[in-house]
């Protein structure tokens, strides 16, 4: 059986997205059909529309989603119709060299659905991050479905599928923030604010938010920033050093992903401190650092892939923290919108007017 549903499609580089009828097949072996309930509008979707990821148009956008399993294919275990799930783009294979070494969060051969979703004329769609969830239903690999407590509102739960997990994981998993640490976060959008929340959860006592936008700095304070630095009027490196006893922060997280912010992060950390890059750069960006400084400052420079998360471990844990009132996931949701409002949401996101717009289906 083929399901005809509405979905948001990016037809070409820079073109406005449109709602189209898409055809979603029943799940084959190892696959799951998911009724999407909510999906966040993420910068990565905009990168797809702009051709910043690849040029495999047309794209079925959306990936930060929660929904209910409608059907599963042959061979699927541990998942059944009716399960409430958050979709993930790191469905670990269990067999690659990273998985065999006990590091599945680095899995190099993650699973996606084998069957394509298509337009009505049969044109195959490229689902964003292997998910494609700006749609009433989507087809994914069963390993991309992580069961969580169904008491969680879908517009909140879905955020764990990308941005919030990336930020929290950058602090807790990649940066290994610990009790009493000082942390600076450059860029206070959704991912940066999630990193701030993660740092506070991990016990950091000084958390410095850095941004060019005063409104975003105010948002950052809601998530636990103890200090703010306005990058328009203050020297970022010197300000972070002043707020950390003249030394620099133990962990500096670059949630922007530009050469200038990475350089600031590198020099704003303490000796033997850690720099974490979680903001996604474009392919043309380069960084030039004196090698003697890389050697002489010690510590670590890391990139954070999806917050180095293991969805089966981290998603339920964060949902539990939300249900306990210890993690305010709802604060990330600026607005809920319809499936036809994604293009406008891209504009609001680009202009910094929202943390997250969430499509509710």
N, C-alpha and C positions, 0 to 999 in steps of 0.2 A: 504493500500500500504506500502511496505517496501522499504527503500532507501539503496542501497549498496554504501558505501563511504569509503574513506581511513581514517584511524585513527591510532594514535600512542598508542601502547599497551605495558604495562609492564607485562610480563608473569610470572615472579617469582622474588624472593628476590635477588637483586643485578645483575640480568641479564640485558644485554643491551636491550633497547627498540627496537621495530620494527614497521614498517608500515604494517598494516593488513587491509583486507577488513572487515568492520563491517556493521551490519545491524541495521538500525534505523527505528523504526515504525512511522507511522503517529501519530499525537498527539491524545491522548484520552481526556476525560473530565479534564479540568483544566490545560492541557499541551500545550506546544508550540514547534514547530519545527523551529530551527534557522540555517540559513546558516552562518557558521563562516567565518569571514573575516580576523581576526587576533587574536592571542593568545600569551601572554607573557609566557616565560619559568621561572617558579617560583621555589624557593627552596622547596616548599611544594610538587611539582611534584617529585622532586628528593627523598624527604622523603618517598613518596609512593613507588617509585621504590625500595628503600632500605628496605622496610618493616617497616619503622619507624612510620607509622600511624596505620596500622593494616595489617593483612595477608589475606585480601579478594581478592587475585589475581584470575584472571587477571584484571588489572586496565586499564581503558581508561583514559589516562592522559590529563592534560590541564584544566585550570579553569579561567584564567585571560584574558577574551575574550570579543570581540565586534562582532556583526554581524547583520543580517537582518532577521526578522521574515518571515518564508515562509508559515506557516499554524498554526492555533490555534484549540484547541479542543472545545467541547461543554462546555458551561458555562463560557467561558473566556470573560471578559469585559475589556475595556480600552486598548486593545492590538489587533493589526490586521496585516495581511500580509503587508510587506513593511516597517514596523517600524524599525528604527535603534536603537539597544539596546546594553547596556552593561550587561553582565551576572553577577549575584551575587549569593553568597552562603548563604544569609540570607533573604530568602523569608518568611517574618513574617506571622505567622498564624492568628494573631488577636484575639486568644481565650485563649492562655495559661496564666498562672498567671502573667508573666512579661508583656505581652501585655495588660492584663486587668488593670494592675497598671500604665499604661501609659509609659512603658519603653520597647517599641518594639525592640529597638536595643539589648536587652538581650533575645529576643524570644527563648524559650526553645523547640519549636516544629516546626522548620522551614520546609518548603515544598520542596520536590523533585519530579521529575517525577515518576509515579507509574509503568510505563512499562519499562522493561529492554531493553537496547541495547545489542547486542550479536555479537559473532564471527560467521563466516559462518556456523560452525557446531552446532550452537545453544547455545554455552557456554555463560552464562550471564557475562557481563562486569560490574565491579564496577567503575562508573565514579568518577573521582577525585572531591572531595567536592560537589558531586551531579551534576556535570556539564559535564566533559569529552569533552573538546573543542579543543584538538589537533586532530580535525576531520573536514571534509568538511561540515558536518551537525551534529547537536546534538539535543537531546530531553531533555527538561527541564520543570519544572513547570512554568506556566505563571508568577508567582510571582517572579521568578528568572530573569525576563527580565525587565530592567529599561530603559525606553526611554530617550534618550539624543539628543542634537542638531546634526542632521546629517552632519553638516559642519565639524565636528571633524573627523580627520583621524582615521580609526579603530585601527591602531597600537598604537595610543596614547590613544584613549578612553578606550580600553580594559584594560590598566594598572590600571584603577580605580577599576576593579573587584577584586583586591586583594592587591598587595604590596603597591602601592601608597596610596590607601585608608587606609590601615592599619597604615602606618606611619603618614600621615597627621592627621588621626583620633586620634592616640595615643597622639599627641600634643594638638590638638584643643578640641576633645571630652573628652578623658579620663584624660589627664593632665590638661585640662582647662587653658592652657597657656594664659596669658593676657598681656596687654600693659605694657612695662617696665620690664617684668620678665627676669630672667636669666635661660637659659636652657642648659643642657648638653646632648648630644646624644652619646651613646656608640655603636659603630658599624655603619659604613657608607656605607653599601650596599644600595640596592634600598629602603628598608623600612626605614633605618636610614636617608638617604638623604631626603626621603619624610617627615619624622618627622622634619628635619631641615627646609624644605620649609614650613611646617605647622606652626612651631614656628614663623618664620618670618612673615607669613601671619597674625598670631594672634597678632603681635606687640612686640614680645620679642626683647630686645635691645642687649643682650649678648647671643650668641648661640655658644656653644663650641662643636666641633666635635672631637671624640676620636676613634682612630683605630690603628691597627698594621701596616697598609699598607699606605705608603706615597701617592701612587696613589689615594687611596680612600679619603684621606684627601684633596687632590686637587679637587676631584669631589665634596666633601662636601662644599668647598668654593664657587663653582658655584651655589649651592642651597641656599646660604645665611649664612653659618657659618662665624662668626666674628673672631673666634680663633680656633686653632687646637692643639690637644695633641697627640703626637706620643707615643703610649703605649709601644713601644719597648724600648724607651730610657728615658721616663718620668714617674714619679709616678702619676698615674691617679688621685687619690683622692687629693693629695696635689696640683697638677696642677690646677684642677678645683677650689679648694678653693682659690688659689692665684689669679685666674682670676675673682673671685667674691668677692673681698674685704676680703678674709680670712674666709668667712662664708659657702660657698657651694652654689650650684645652687638652685633656687626655684623649678625647675622641672628637674629630671634626667630620661632619657628614655633609657632603656636597650633594644637595638634592636638586641642583640646577643642571649641572653637566655641561659647563662651558669652560674653555681654557682659563679665563680670568677667575672664575670662582674656584676652580680646582687649585690654581696657584695660591689663592687666598687660603684655602683649606690647608694646603701643604705647609705654609709658613705660619698659620695660626695655631698649629698643634704644639704641644710640649715636646721636648726631647723624648724620644722613644714612644711618642704618642702614635695614634692610629688615624689615618685618613680613609674614609669610606666614600666611594663614588657610587651613588645610586641614581642621580639624575642621568638621563640618557643623552649622550652627545650625538651630533650628526656625523656622517662618515668623513666629512672634509675637515673636521676639527683636529688640531694637533697641539701638543704641549711641549714646551722647551724648558727644562730645568737643569741647573748645573749639577752634574753627576756627583760632585763633591758634597753638595747639600743633601742629595738622596742618601749618600753614605753617612755623612756626618751627623745627620739628625736622627738616624736610627729609626726604630719603630717599624711600622707597617703601612703600606699603601694598598688598599684593597678595592676591588669592585664588588658590588652586591647584586647578584642575580636573583631577582624576585625575593629579595630579602633573605637569600639562602634558606628559604623555607622548605619544610616538608609538609605539604598540605594536610596529610592524614594526621600529623602530630599537631601542627600549629593552628589550623582553622578551628577545631573544636575547643582548644585551649583558650583562644581569644574570644570565642563565643561565650564560654563559661565566664570569663572575666567581665564581659558585657552584661550578662545576666546577673552577676553579683554586684553590678554597679561600680566596678573598678575601672572600666574602660568605656568612655562615652563615645561609642561608634556613631550614635545619632547626631552628634555635633558636626560630623563631616558632611552631612546631607544638607545642602543649602536649599534645594528645591526638588520636588518631584514633577516630572513632565510626561507628556505623551510621546509616542513613537514618532510622530511627525515634527517634533520640536528639536531634533538632534542638531540640525544646522545652526539654529539660534543658540543652542547650548554651547556649541563650539566657539561661537563669537564671545559669549559671556566668559567662558573658560580662558580663552586667549587674552581677554582684557582684564582678567583677574577679578571678576565680579562674583565668582562663586568658588567654593571649595569643591563641591560635587553637585552636579545635576544628575538625577537618577531617573531613568525611564522606567515607568511602571506600566506593565502590560496586563 
